[in-house]
Amino acid sequence: MFLKKTIYLGLASIGLSASVAAQEVIPWHLMSNTKAVAAPSSINTQGIKPGPHQIVVAVIDSGVMGTHPSLSGQLLPGYDMLSAPNNLRGDRSTDFRPDERDARCGQRLVSGAFRTHGTEVASLIAGNGVDGVFGVNPSAKIVPIRLFGACSMTRADMLDAIAWAAGLPVAGVPANPNPARVINMSIAGGLSVCGPDLQQVINRVLEKKVFVVAAAGNNFHKPLPEPANCKGVISVGAVDAENRIETYSALDPRTILYAPGGGKRLPSGAYWASNKLMVATYDLDLLGSERSAALERGVGTSFAAPIVAGFISLWLSHQPQKHPSDLSRDLPKFLRQIDPIEKCSECTPKGLAANAGITQP
């Protein structure tokens, strides 16, 4: 069964002017209460410097546009795992770029949101600060893995992408020279119960001390789909800037964490009322030419997941010996309560709030 990308259908592009972007204002979802009044759902990582250990994060997505200034110096060699005949470029290769803006699969035209999705996700993890795009861990390195484009992926492609990301052998594909410690999958929409083939690959990855983060999905309060519903996966739902579960987010007692995912503008005069995440993306200028941009337009569990992946990579940069099984023990140090929701009486939603414990064993 194919997986669907978790882009929020109501996504809107709200840009910042170049003068505002140049001020390098810390995005609201990272703001620390030690500097200013932070948004209620901020993960509070502002001022926490990455540790001495460089952490590799694999982004399994639509591909990454490596020429974006906000990702300069942040990318490692990746791979295009989309196989023929779904790959418009022929077959798998080292070219991890997304399909071109006007690419078609039959009558299906790739959307601009699909095209830029992987770039935006990567920037939330490791954005270098150019034009105000700050990742949670700017010292992290991204291995981009393209899994979908104008044409749909196959399940076999997804399984191979996960295995390759972790450094496991994949037939017909060169070994990954930079195995990831964290894998981010901002995709959802598979089986309602984790399939044994997917669980088997995830189990192998977990044995290699690799953390697997997956978006809960934008299914408007329905249960978790694959891959978020697999055992050992860190499933991530979305909250707004005011720490309330977003209406589009999956809702399930098994959801491990909620993180800022953005949504509609909030009725507040606060600086975070825009309620969208600052991402590195590409847009069209007035002449119809594509240009790199830094825009407040990230909305969806697709964007909440990389915030958690970035947080984990920041933690690992100080404590690289940690294993996925350590997360349940250490996580309570960083949890914040989230407003409960009547629709799920069994849910006890938790968010993230960094503190000095991130640097301490």
N, C-alpha and C positions, 0 to 999 in steps of 0.2 A: 504494500500500500504506500502511496506517495505521501510525503509530508508537505504541508502548506506553510509558507512563511507567515509569521505572525504580525505582519504590518497592520496597524489599526486602520480600518476603512475610512475613518473620519480625519485622516492625517491632513494637516494643513501646513503650509510653509510660511513662517513668520520670521522675516530676516532682521538682523541688526545692521545698522549703518556701519560703514567702515570706521567712522570716528569712534563709535561706541565699542566696536570690536577691538580697536587698537588700544583701548584702556586696559585690556586684559582683566576684566572683572571676573572674579571667581564665580563659576556657575552656582546657582542656588542649591543644586543637589549635593554639592561638596562642602558648602559653607560650614565653618566652625562657629560655635557659640562663644568661643574665646575672642573672636574678632568682631562679631556683630550679631544681631538677632538673626539666627538662622531659620530657614524654613523648617516647619515641624518635622518633615520627613528627611531632612538633610542627613547624609551619612557621616558628616562631621570629620572628613579626612583632611580638610585644609590645614596645612601646617605640619602634617605628619609626613616626614621625608621617607622615601623608599630606603630600604635597607641595602646592605652591600652585595646581596645576591640577586643577580639578574634572572627574572622569571619569564619563561616563554609561555605565551598564551596562544592557543590555536583558535582561530575564528572560522568556524564552518558556516558558510553563508553564500551570498551571491557573488563573491569575489571582492577584491579591494583594489581601488584605484590608487596606485602607489605614488603618483605624482602630486598628491595633495600636500600643500605645505604643512598642514597640521599633523601629518604623519611622516614627515621627513625624518629619516634616521630610525624609524620605529619598526620597519618591516624586515623580516627574514625571508629566505626563499620559501615559497609556498607551492601549491599544486592545484591544478584543475582536475577534480575527480568526477566530473560529469562525463559519462561514457556515451559512445555512439549508440544509436543514431540521434540521441537527444542533444548532443553537443554540436552547435552550429559551426564550431571550428574543426570538427572532424572527430576528435577523440581526446582522451586525457593527455595532459601535457604540463609543463612548468608555467604556462601562461595563466595566472590566476586572476586576470582582469575580468570584470563583468562583461556581458554581451554589450554591443554597441547600443546607443540610445534608440536607434530605429530598427533594431533587430526584430525579426519575426520568426515564429515557429508556426508554420502554416498560416492561418489567419490571425494568430495571436501575436500581438505587439507587446514587447517587453515594456513594462511601465517604468517611468522614471524612478518611482519609489523602490521597485525591485532592483534596479540598476545600482542605486547608491546605497542600498541597505547595508551591505557588508562594510563599506567604507565608514558609514556612520557608526555602526556597532564597534568597529575597531577603535574609532576615535574616542569613544566613551571609556575604553579600557586604558589606552596608552597615548592619547592626544598629547602633543608636546607643548601646548600652550600658545602656539601661533594663532593669532586672530581670536584669542579667548577660548580656544578649544582645549580644555584640560582633561586628560584622562585621570582616572582614580590613581593609577600607578604609571606615571610618565617614564619610569625606567624599565617597564615591561617591554618585551619584544613580541611582535605579532607574527605568527605563521598563518598567512591567509590560505584558506582551502575553499575553492569554489565548488558548490554542490548543486546550485540551480541557476537557471537563466531564463531565456525566453521559453525554452522547453522545460518540461517537468523532469525532476530527478527520478531515479529508481531507488528502491529500497536497498539493493545491492550497493549502489553508489554511496548511500548514507553509511552503511556498515563499514565499507572500505575507508571512507573519510575519517570516521572515528578511530579506526585501528591505525591508520597512517599518522594521524595527528599525535598519537601517543608513542609512535616509534615502532609499532608492530609491523611485521612484514605484510605486504599486499602484493599479490601476484601481478606481474607485469608493470610494477611501478617502482622506481628507485626508492631506496630507504630514505626516510625523513632524517636529514642531518641535524635537525634541531627539535627533538621530541618535546612536546609540551608538558608542563606541569598542570596547566589548567586548560580545559576545552570549553569554549562557549558555543552553544547552539541556540541561536535565536530563531528557532523553527519549532513548529508544533502542528498537530493535526493528524497524527498517525492513529494506531489502534487505541481503543479505549482501555485495553489491558496490555502491558508491555509484552511484546512478542518474545519468545524464547531466543530467537536469533539475535535480537537487539540486546537483550539482557546478557547473553553470553559474551558479546563484544564488550559491553560496559564492565562486566565482571573482570575481564582480562585487563582492561584499562585501569580499573581501580587497584588491581594487584601491582601495577607499576607506579603506585602512589600518585596517580593523576586524578585531579578533581574535575568532575563533569558538571557543568552548569547548563541548565536549559530553561527557556522561557515557558511559563505556564500556559500561554496561549491566550489569544483574544477571542474567547468564545462566550463572553457575556455571562459569567457566573456558572458555567457548566464545569463538570469534573475535569481533571487533568488528562490530556491525551499523551501519546508518545511524543518525544522521548522523556518528557518531564515525569511521567508516571512510573518510570523504571526505578528499581531499587538501587540506592547508592547515588542517584542523580540529585543534584541540588536544584530543586524546582523553584522558580522565581515568579511571583505575581507582581502586580503593579499597584502602587499607591500614588495619590496626587501629592502636591506640595504641602497640603495640610494634613497628611498622614491618614487619609481615608482610602479604602480600597476602591480602585477605579471600576466604573461600571462595566468596562469591556473585559476586565481581567477574569481568567478562570478562578473558580472558587472551590476549594477542596481542602479537607483537613490535612491532607498529605503535603500541601504546599509548605516547603521548608522556610522560605523567606519572602518578604515583600520589599521592593525597592522602588525609588521614584521612577515612574514610567510616563508621567505627563498625561495630559488630556485637555479638556476644554479650559478656557480661561476662567480663573476663579474670581468671584465677586469680592475682591479685596484691593486695597491700595498698596499692599506690600510689594516689594520688588520681585518676589517669586510668584506673583499672581498669574504671570504668563503661563506657568504650569507646563512648559515644554522644555526639552533638554537641548542644550547647545551641542551641535554635532558638526563634524567636518563632512561636507557634502559637495555636490555639484549642482549647478542651476544654469538656466539659460539667461543670457543678457538680452537687452532690447533688440538686438540684431539676430537673436536665435542661436548664438554661439554658446557652447558650453564653457563654463568657467568654474573654478574652485570657489567655494563659499563656506562661511561659518554661519550657521543659521540656528535659531531656536525653533526646531520643528520635530524633534524626537518625541514620538508618542507610541506607546505600546509595551507589552511585556517583552517584546524584542529588544527594547532599550533598557528595561529594568534588569534583564539578565546580565548584560555586560558590566553594569555597575557592580553587581555581586562578584562577577568573575574578576574585575579589577581589584575589588576589596580583598579577595582571597589571594591574588597575586601580590598585593601590597603586604599582607600578613606573611606570606611565604618569603618575601624578600628579606625579612628579618629572621624568619624561622624556617629555613628550607627543609628541615628534617621532618616537618609535619606530614602526616598521612591523612587521607580522607577520613579515616576512622577517628582521627583526633578532633575533627570539626565539631561533632556533637558535644564533646567535653569542653572545648574552648569557646564555642559560640555564645554561651550565656553571658560571657563578659561583654559582648558587643550588641546584645539584643535590646530593642526598645519596643514597648507596647504599641500596638496599632488599634485604632478604634474597631471594636467588634462589629459584626454585621449580622442582622437578625436572620438572614436567609441561610446562614450556616451556623447553627447553634454549637456544633462540635468543633468549629474552627477557633484556634487561638493564634491569630495572625501576629507575626513578629517582623520587625524591621531591623535595620543595622544602624549603629551609631559607634563610630570608632573612638577609642581612647588610648591612653598610654599602654594598655595591655597588648596592643597590636605588636609592640616591639619587645615584649617580655615573654619568656617561656611559661 
